[in-house]
């Protein structure tokens, strides 16, 4: 993966340093993905950012599904469906990118 140091993003558009993330950048990244961020998105992005700040790694999709199940009252099946309705091109491709996570090398996308 080649880094573009001028933009702070890699060749696929992921942030190189998650510490550079802010809400304006999230809006820009979402727009590039054809998404407009509403409250449901911000709740998920907020959880992902808090997880990153605590653990210094992107949360796996199962952590986000568990968050939705616990905090939003969804059963896990509905939580997963809700997540993928918001991010139809996938957790890694859209949610991780918009939340300012580095491109994960490889893990389950749920």
Phi, psi and omega per residue, in radians:
X1 nan 2.203 -3.118
X2 -1.647 2.381 -3.130
X3 -1.650 2.435 3.026
X4 -1.811 1.693 -3.025
X5 -1.183 -0.424 3.141
X6 -1.173 -0.730 -3.086
X7 -1.622 -0.226 -3.072
X8 1.309 0.280 -3.125
X9 -2.227 2.643 3.106
X10 -1.408 -3.114 -3.064
X11 -1.103 -0.424 3.112
X12 -1.607 -0.019 3.080
X13 1.672 0.040 3.102
X14 -1.372 2.566 3.086
X15 -1.130 2.399 3.104
X16 -1.336 -0.724 3.137
X17 -2.068 1.857 -3.125
X18 -0.987 -0.348 3.088
X19 -1.198 -0.274 3.123
X20 -1.453 -0.080 -3.062
X21 -1.180 2.534 2.963
X22 -2.658 3.004 -3.053
X23 -1.153 -0.589 3.108
X24 -1.135 -0.718 3.087
X25 -1.128 -0.693 3.094
X26 -1.029 -0.748 3.122
X27 -1.096 -0.709 3.118
X28 -1.128 -0.809 3.131
X29 -1.100 -0.717 3.110
X30 -1.096 -0.757 3.125
X31 -1.043 -0.714 3.097
X32 -1.090 -0.474 3.122
X33 -1.604 0.017 -3.141
X34 1.370 0.411 -3.116
X35 -2.029 2.536 3.011
X36 -1.976 2.139 -3.016
X37 -1.353 2.094 3.030
X38 -1.942 -3.015 -3.069
X39 -0.974 -0.751 -3.137
X40 -1.034 -0.698 3.118
X41 -1.146 -0.810 -3.065
X42 -1.111 -0.587 3.089
X43 -1.088 -0.782 3.140
X44 -1.187 -0.810 3.136
X45 -1.076 -0.683 3.095
X46 -1.078 -0.770 3.094
X47 -1.071 -0.791 -3.116
X48 -1.080 -0.716 3.125
X49 -1.164 -0.743 3.105
X50 -1.081 -0.735 3.110
X51 -1.066 -0.799 3.133
X52 -1.073 -0.776 -3.140
X53 -1.057 -0.632 -3.125
X54 -1.382 -0.708 -2.993
X55 -1.891 -0.252 -3.101
X56 1.076 0.465 2.980
X57 -2.492 2.744 3.090
X58 -1.225 2.436 3.076
X59 -1.202 2.441 3.022
X60 -1.180 2.728 -3.113
X61 -0.947 -0.616 -3.118
X62 -1.084 -0.543 3.100
X63 -1.197 -0.667 3.114
X64 -1.198 -0.721 3.107
X65 -1.091 -0.747 3.102
X66 -1.099 -0.717 3.080
X67 -1.022 -0.857 3.140
X68 -1.071 -0.679 3.130
X69 -1.152 -0.780 -3.087
X70 -1.333 -0.779 -3.011
X71 -1.578 -0.500 -3.083
X72 -1.863 -0.107 3.073
X73 1.411 0.222 3.096
X74 -1.380 2.620 2.882
X75 -1.324 2.834 -3.003
X76 -1.087 -0.619 3.126
X77 -1.125 -0.789 3.124
X78 -1.193 -0.646 3.120
X79 -1.054 -0.772 3.128
X80 -1.119 -0.772 3.127
X81 -1.075 -0.760 3.121
X82 -1.057 -0.797 -3.139
X83 -1.035 -0.797 -3.095
X84 -1.384 -0.281 2.953
X85 -1.251 -0.675 3.119
X86 -1.244 -0.678 -3.090
X87 -2.117 1.319 -2.988
X88 -1.141 -0.348 3.122
X89 -1.657 0.179 2.996
X90 1.951 2.700 -3.123
X91 -1.080 -0.870 -3.118
X92 -1.209 -0.823 -3.061
X93 -1.094 -0.662 -3.054
X94 -2.008 -0.991 -3.041
X95 -1.088 -0.845 -3.128
X96 -1.109 -0.724 -3.138
X97 -1.100 -0.845 -3.084
X98 -1.193 -0.552 3.113
X99 -1.362 -0.040 3.078
X100 1.440 0.417 3.098
X101 -1.468 2.643 2.981
X102 -1.205 2.725 3.115
X103 -1.095 2.031 3.094
X104 -1.101 2.480 -3.140
X105 -1.160 -0.860 3.099
X106 -2.981 2.189 2.894
X107 -2.828 2.999 -3.123
X108 -1.041 2.373 3.066
X109 -1.708 0.165 3.082
X110 1.677 nan nan
